Amino acid sequence: MFVQLFVVLLVLNVFTYEAVAQVDEQPCKDQLQTKYCESAKSKGLCNGPKTAGLMKRRCAKTCEYCKA
């Protein structure tokens, strides 16, 4: 029973690690059109407490969230 649980957790760990690695390796780009990202940035949405997470995913380049 414990061996089966260990194997399941090990497999889940491998897939989770691969998914995170793929996200980190994505090129720095906006998922939305530039005009929308620039408009949102001008309204201060890149750093807003309720919108920063969404902006980081959708407008990473425009909001300057990309790694150097």
MDTraj code that builds the backbone (N, CA, C; nanometers):
import mdtraj as md
import numpy as np

residues = "MET PHE VAL GLN LEU PHE VAL VAL LEU LEU VAL LEU ASN VAL PHE THR TYR GLU ALA VAL ALA GLN VAL ASP GLU GLN PRO CYS LYS ASP GLN LEU GLN THR LYS TYR CYS GLU SER ALA LYS SER LYS GLY LEU CYS ASN GLY PRO LYS THR ALA GLY LEU MET LYS ARG ARG CYS ALA LYS THR CYS GLU TYR CYS LYS ALA".split()
xyz = np.array([
    [0.0822, -0.1193, 0.0000],
    [0.0000, 0.0000, 0.0000],
    [0.0868, 0.1260, 0.0000],
    [0.1865, 0.1278, 0.0871],
    [0.2739, 0.2451, 0.0931],
    [0.3589, 0.2579, -0.0325],
    [0.3954, 0.1454, -0.0902],
    [0.4755, 0.1485, -0.2126],
    [0.3938, 0.2096, -0.3258],
    [0.2680, 0.1716, -0.3359],
    [0.1816, 0.2269, -0.4399],
    [0.1633, 0.3774, -0.4222],
    [0.1432, 0.4201, -0.2998],
    [0.1297, 0.5626, -0.2715],
    [0.2574, 0.6369, -0.3075],
    [0.3706, 0.5799, -0.2741],
    [0.4996, 0.6410, -0.3060],
    [0.5176, 0.6555, -0.4568],
    [0.4827, 0.5523, -0.5319],
    [0.4967, 0.5558, -0.6776],
    [0.4054, 0.6634, -0.7373],
    [0.2832, 0.6723, -0.6905],
    [0.1900, 0.7736, -0.7406],
    [0.2436, 0.9137, -0.7123],
    [0.2911, 0.9370, -0.5917],
    [0.3458, 1.0684, -0.5574],
    [0.4704, 1.0997, -0.6389],
    [0.5520, 1.0017, -0.6631],
    [0.6726, 1.0212, -0.7430],
    [0.6369, 1.0600, -0.8863],
    [0.5409, 0.9926, -0.9448],
    [0.4981, 1.0228, -1.0817],
    [0.4382, 1.1636, -1.0888],
    [0.3546, 1.1996, -0.9929],
    [0.2965, 1.3340, -0.9909],
    [0.4041, 1.4406, -0.9778],
    [0.5046, 1.4132, -0.8983],
    [0.6140, 1.5081, -0.8800],
    [0.6891, 1.5305, -1.0107],
    [0.7139, 1.4268, -1.0864],
    [0.7862, 1.4385, -1.2129],
    [0.7070, 1.5231, -1.3119],
    [0.5771, 1.4966, -1.3252],
    [0.4956, 1.5724, -1.4196],
    [0.4823, 1.7183, -1.3775],
    [0.4700, 1.7435, -1.2498],
    [0.4615, 1.8813, -1.2006],
    [0.5900, 1.9556, -1.2291],
    [0.7034, 1.8923, -1.2072],
    [0.8330, 1.9553, -1.2316],
    [0.8490, 1.9895, -1.3797],
    [0.8085, 1.8995, -1.4685],
    [0.8196, 1.9246, -1.6123],
    [0.7297, 2.0401, -1.6545],
    [0.6105, 2.0490, -1.5998],
    [0.5187, 2.1577, -1.6348],
    [0.5748, 2.2922, -1.5907],
    [0.6329, 2.2979, -1.4731],
    [0.6921, 2.4222, -1.4239],
    [0.8114, 2.4606, -1.5091],
    [0.8928, 2.3650, -1.5485],
    [1.0095, 2.3934, -1.6320],
    [0.9670, 2.4493, -1.7671],
    [0.8591, 2.3978, -1.8240],
    [0.8124, 2.4469, -1.9529],
    [0.7616, 2.5898, -1.9422],
    [0.6952, 2.6244, -1.8340],
    [0.6449, 2.7602, -1.8147],
    [0.7605, 2.8578, -1.8031],
    [0.8657, 2.8200, -1.7286],
    [0.9804, 2.9078, -1.7090],
    [1.0585, 2.9315, -1.8375],
    [1.0513, 2.8394, -1.9333],
    [1.1302, 2.8503, -2.0550],
    [1.0572, 2.9222, -2.1686],
    [0.9346, 2.9664, -2.1446],
    [0.8600, 3.0335, -2.2501],
    [0.9247, 3.1677, -2.2822],
    [0.9232, 3.2065, -2.4081],
    [0.9806, 3.3363, -2.4450],
    [0.8986, 3.4503, -2.3856],
    [0.9639, 3.5623, -2.3706],
    [0.8982, 3.6799, -2.3140],
    [0.8113, 3.7446, -2.4212],
    [0.6803, 3.7322, -2.4060],
    [0.5898, 3.7935, -2.5026],
    [0.4539, 3.8159, -2.4380],
    [0.3760, 3.9006, -2.5006],
    [0.2393, 3.9259, -2.4564],
    [0.1465, 3.8259, -2.5235],
    [0.0488, 3.7761, -2.4493],
    [-0.0498, 3.6859, -2.5075],
    [-0.1640, 3.7637, -2.5723],
    [-0.1820, 3.8862, -2.5307],
    [-0.2846, 3.9727, -2.5899],
    [-0.2200, 4.0662, -2.6908],
    [-0.3024, 4.1333, -2.7692],
    [-0.2497, 4.2309, -2.8644],
    [-0.1822, 4.3445, -2.7879],
    [-0.0784, 4.3984, -2.8471],
    [0.0013, 4.5024, -2.7827],
    [-0.0833, 4.6215, -2.7402],
    [-0.1792, 4.6609, -2.8229],
    [-0.2600, 4.7791, -2.7892],
    [-0.3394, 4.7582, -2.6604],
    [-0.3854, 4.6351, -2.6357],
    [-0.4598, 4.6080, -2.5133],
    [-0.3673, 4.6103, -2.3918],
    [-0.2498, 4.5527, -2.4072],
    [-0.1541, 4.5505, -2.2965],
    [-0.1051, 4.6909, -2.2634],
    [-0.0789, 4.7699, -2.3653],
    [-0.0335, 4.9075, -2.3415],
    [-0.1431, 4.9909, -2.2753],
    [-0.2667, 4.9703, -2.3163],
    [-0.3788, 5.0415, -2.2554],
    [-0.3928, 5.0035, -2.1080],
    [-0.3831, 4.8746, -2.0795],
    [-0.3931, 4.8283, -1.9409],
    [-0.2781, 4.8827, -1.8568],
    [-0.1584, 4.8866, -1.9141],
    [-0.0421, 4.9388, -1.8418],
    [-0.0610, 5.0866, -1.8100],
    [-0.1126, 5.1623, -1.9061],
    [-0.1325, 5.3060, -1.8840],
    [-0.2362, 5.3330, -1.7745],
    [-0.3244, 5.2359, -1.7501],
    [-0.4251, 5.2493, -1.6444],
    [-0.3751, 5.1979, -1.5098],
    [-0.2493, 5.1501, -1.5063],
    [-0.1909, 5.1024, -1.3812],
    [-0.2297, 4.9609, -1.3434],
    [-0.2799, 4.8839, -1.4386],
    [-0.3247, 4.7485, -1.4079],
    [-0.2104, 4.6485, -1.3917],
    [-0.0919, 4.6815, -1.4404],
    [0.0216, 4.5892, -1.4289],
    [0.0594, 4.5639, -1.2833],
    [0.0414, 4.6641, -1.1993],
    [0.0808, 4.6523, -1.0592],
    [-0.0368, 4.6585, -0.9632],
    [-0.1564, 4.6525, -1.0156],
    [-0.2748, 4.6573, -0.9294],
    [-0.2847, 4.5324, -0.8435],
    [-0.3293, 4.5450, -0.7197],
    [-0.3355, 4.4294, -0.6300],
    [-0.4282, 4.3182, -0.6798],
    [-0.5303, 4.3530, -0.7534],
    [-0.6249, 4.2525, -0.8028],
    [-0.5956, 4.2087, -0.9457],
    [-0.5105, 4.2810, -1.0160],
    [-0.4892, 4.2527, -1.1582],
    [-0.3469, 4.2109, -1.1935],
    [-0.2536, 4.2225, -1.1018],
    [-0.1128, 4.1949, -1.1327],
    [-0.0910, 4.0513, -1.1805],
    [-0.1568, 3.9544, -1.1194],
    [-0.1398, 3.8147, -1.1595],
    [-0.1843, 3.7901, -1.3026],
    [-0.2980, 3.8440, -1.3369],
    [-0.3497, 3.8303, -1.4731],
    [-0.2587, 3.9005, -1.5727],
    [-0.2143, 4.0193, -1.5378],
    [-0.1274, 4.0958, -1.6276],
    [0.0073, 4.0265, -1.6458],
    [0.0555, 3.9615, -1.5419],
    [0.1827, 3.8894, -1.5523],
    [0.1712, 3.7755, -1.6529],
    [0.0552, 3.7105, -1.6572],
    [0.0349, 3.5999, -1.7512],
    [0.0043, 3.6489, -1.8923],
    [-0.0744, 3.7548, -1.9058],
    [-0.1233, 3.7975, -2.0366],
    [-0.0395, 3.9057, -2.1036],
    [0.0282, 3.9889, -2.0249],
    [0.1034, 4.1028, -2.0807],
    [0.2428, 4.1111, -2.0187],
    [0.3114, 4.0008, -2.0117],
    [0.4410, 3.9947, -1.9433],
    [0.5433, 4.0911, -2.0014],
    [0.5500, 4.1008, -2.1321],
    [0.6501, 4.1871, -2.1956],
    [0.6189, 4.3348, -2.1719],
    [0.4973, 4.3750, -2.1992],
    [0.4586, 4.5148, -2.1833],
    [0.4699, 4.5602, -2.0381],
    [0.4320, 4.4738, -1.9454],
    [0.4364, 4.5089, -1.8031],
    [0.5745, 4.4871, -1.7413],
    [0.6703, 4.4454, -1.8219],
    [0.8098, 4.4282, -1.7798],
    [0.8257, 4.3245, -1.6686],
    [0.7542, 4.2130, -1.6811],
    [0.7664, 4.1040, -1.5855],
    [0.8710, 4.0011, -1.6273],
    [0.9252, 4.0128, -1.7448],
    [1.0190, 3.9134, -1.7968],
    [1.1540, 3.9225, -1.7272],
    [1.2181, 3.8078, -1.7182],
    [1.3517, 3.8035, -1.6593],
    [1.4511, 3.8673, -1.7546],
    [1.5506, 3.9275, -1.6979],
    [1.6528, 3.9947, -1.7806],
    [1.7411, 3.8965, -1.8524],
])
top = md.Topology()
chain = top.add_chain()
for i, resn in enumerate(residues, 1):
    res = top.add_residue(resn, chain, resSeq=i)
    for name in ("N", "CA", "C"):
        top.add_atom(name, md.element.get_by_symbol(name[0]), res)
traj = md.Trajectory(xyz[None], top)
